[in-house]
Amino acid sequence: MEIAAIFQAIEETKLLERLLSQDKLFFVGEAEPLNYIKDFCGSLKANDSNYYYDSAAQLSELKNMAPELEQYQAIIVVSLADEINLSLTIKTELESLVKIPILRLFTDIFINLLCQQPLLQPLNPEIQTPSTSYAILTTPRSGSTYLCELLYSTKIAGHPKEHLRLAAQELARYCNFNYVTLLQHLMSYQTSSNGVFGTKIISHFLFEFKQTKPDFQQVFKSIDKFILLVRRDKLAQAVSLELAQKTAVWHLHHSQKRVKDSDYQSKLDSIEIDHALLNEVEKKYNFIIKQEGRLKQLLANNQIDPLVVVYEDILENAEQQIKNILDFLAIARPEAEQMQIKSGIKRMPSRISQEIMQQYQLKKAPSA
């Protein structure tokens, strides 16, 4: 995979943008990623105070630079091929000569970022096990963001969101990134005050991780309980996925900080319902069916009996469904009046989604 594509995937986390707020960083590593970072920083900063040292040069020469290295905040090791071994080599050369931290871009800084810890510090080797951990497994456009916000609003069900997604997936595929280490550190830091950790993993990301190192079974060994979120109306789900991809609008929020309703409606109005669109809906319908089947099989293969939650049941009675989940997780809940269950996510039904479903049922349903 090209360097630019890897970093573009990583940038969904704003990693390099966050590093832009830091001055005087000494990057050492492979030429290609170093050049990408240098170009990125140079395009957004008038004066780039960082240093970029190609590790293809004699690393032993770094010893001679030890006195001037002290002017930098940190030495950051950048390697897409073998970050761990390059880091060990550099530490062997410099650790006794410099006092500034020697950090790995992905194993230290990236994980610190996702765990909301200070960026320029070594990864804490001590893992804190949460009192309860759970993962929501689901397919795209199943209402999982809405469910996660409801659970977060209780203040006793962790901070469930999509932690393991594109950035971690691409690092795992191409850079030997240990996503289980990321998960374990998230479980140490991203808990509610009662020690509960929650996350959600969308099916296609889950199966991509399954193809990479480390041992995928560690995910199931690390997490206590699993929730399988499904949507009863698979056609509505497929249409929702198609519209989200066409408009690049995945959620509407009551705060209106992300996308205005009028802007979203304008994008919907530009969509033409034709044979090509209906074919795409059919592909997504079949994709969702297949992905959900694979999730159920994966859970069965690992002898996991999940709590199955239905999106339409949440819409009908969110409070009862959240209570069912808390009971399943054995999380002690306060009196009802003390627990606020709410979400800022807006539902996104639209005239065009209804029209697409009607035309699909007329033209595609017999062959689906």
KADACOR-V128033 format. One record per pair of residues at least 6 apart in sequence whose ideal C-beta (glycine too) atoms are under 7 Angstrom apart, sorted by the first residue. I is the first residue (numbers start at 0). J is the second residue. If there is no record, write none. Layout:
BEGIN
<<I	J> <I	J>>
END
This chain:
BEGIN
<<0	173> <2	31> <2	32> <2	35> <3	35> <5	79> <5	169> <5	173> <6	35> <8	165> <8	166> <8	169> <9	166> <9	169> <9	170> <11	165> <11	166> <12	112> <12	113> <12	166> <14	109> <14	112> <15	36> <15	39> <17	112> <17	118> <18	24> <19	40> <19	43> <19	44> <21	72> <21	119> <22	48> <23	48> <23	70> <23	71> <23	72> <24	49> <24	71> <24	72> <24	73> <24	75> <25	50> <25	52> <25	68> <25	71> <25	74> <25	75> <26	33> <26	36> <26	49> <26	50> <26	51> <26	52> <26	75> <26	77> <27	52> <27	54> <27	74> <27	76> <27	89> <28	54> <28	76> <28	77> <28	78> <28	85> <29	54> <29	77> <29	78> <29	79> <29	80> <30	53> <30	55> <32	77> <32	79> <33	51> <33	53> <33	77> <36	77> <37	51> <40	47> <40	49> <41	47> <50	71> <54	85> <58	88> <58	89> <58	92> <59	92> <61	89> <61	92> <61	93> <62	92> <62	96> <65	93> <65	96> <65	97> <68	74> <68	97> <68	99> <69	97> <69	98> <69	99> <71	99> <72	99> <72	119> <73	99> <73	100> <73	102> <73	119> <74	89> <74	93> <74	99> <74	101> <74	102> <75	102> <75	104> <75	108> <76	82> <76	85> <76	86> <76	89> <76	101> <76	102> <76	103> <76	104> <77	104> <78	85> <79	173> <79	174> <81	175> <82	103> <82	105> <82	106> <83	106> <86	101> <86	103> <89	101> <90	101> <93	101> <94	101> <100	119> <100	120> <100	121> <102	108> <102	119> <102	121> <105	170> <105	174> <105	176> <106	122> <107	121> <107	122> <108	118> <110	122> <110	180> <110	181> <110	184> <111	117> <111	118> <111	120> <111	122> <112	118> <113	162> <113	181> <113	185> <114	184> <114	185> <114	188> <114	189> <115	188> <116	188> <122	184> <126	183> <126	187> <127	187> <129	186> <129	190> <129	194> <129	195> <129	196> <130	193> <130	194> <130	195> <131	194> <131	195> <131	223> <131	328> <131	329> <131	330> <132	186> <132	196> <132	222> <132	223> <133	197> <133	222> <133	223> <133	224> <133	225> <133	226> <133	328> <134	198> <134	199> <134	200> <134	222> <134	225> <135	143> <135	146> <135	159> <135	199> <135	226> <135	228> <136	200> <136	202> <136	205> <136	225> <136	227> <136	294> <137	143> <137	199> <137	201> <137	202> <137	228> <138	202> <138	287> <138	290> <138	291> <139	201> <139	240> <140	236> <140	239> <140	240> <140	243> <141	228> <141	229> <141	230> <141	236> <141	310> <142	228> <142	230> <142	310> <142	313> <143	199> <143	228> <144	250> <144	344> <145	342> <145	344> <146	228> <146	313> <147	159> <147	160> <147	199> <148	342> <148	343> <148	344> <149	317> <149	321> <149	340> <149	342> <150	156> <150	159> <150	197> <150	321> <150	324> <151	158> <151	159> <152	339> <152	340> <152	341> <152	342> <153	321> <153	338> <153	340> <154	191> <155	191> <155	193> <155	195> <155	330> <155	332> <156	191> <156	195> <156	197> <156	325> <156	330> <157	189> <157	190> <157	191> <157	195> <157	196> <157	197> <158	189> <158	191> <158	197> <159	197> <159	198> <159	199> <160	199> <161	199> <161	201> <162	185> <162	198> <163	178> <163	182> <163	200> <163	204> <163	208> <164	201> <164	204> <167	176> <167	178> <167	181> <168	204> <168	207> <168	208> <170	176> <171	178> <171	208> <171	211> <172	207> <172	211> <175	212> <177	213> <178	208> <179	213> <179	217> <179	218> <179	221> <182	218> <182	221> <183	221> <185	198> <186	196> <189	196> <190	196> <195	330> <202	290> <202	293> <202	294> <203	290> <206	293> <208	215> <209	215> <219	301> <219	303> <224	327> <224	328> <225	298> <225	303> <225	305> <226	305> <226	306> <226	308> <226	324> <227	294> <227	298> <227	305> <227	307> <228	308> <228	310> <229	291> <229	307> <229	309> <230	236> <230	310> <231	309> <231	311> <232	311> <233	284> <233	287> <233	288> <234	284> <234	356> <234	359> <235	356> <236	287> <237	280> <237	283> <237	284> <237	287> <238	280> <238	352> <238	355> <238	356> <239	347> <239	352> <240	283> <241	276> <241	279> <241	280> <241	283> <242	267> <242	352> <243	249> <245	270> <246	263> <246	266> <246	267> <248	258> <248	263> <248	266> <250	257> <250	344> <251	258> <251	260> <251	263> <251	345> <251	347> <252	343> <252	344> <252	345> <253	343> <253	345> <254	343> <267	349> <267	351> <270	351> <272	354> <272	355> <272	358> <277	358> <277	359> <277	362> <277	363> <280	355> <280	359> <281	363> <281	367> <284	367> <298	305> <306	324> <306	327> <308	320> <308	324> <312	320> <313	320> <317	340> <318	340> <321	340> <325	332> <332	338>>
END
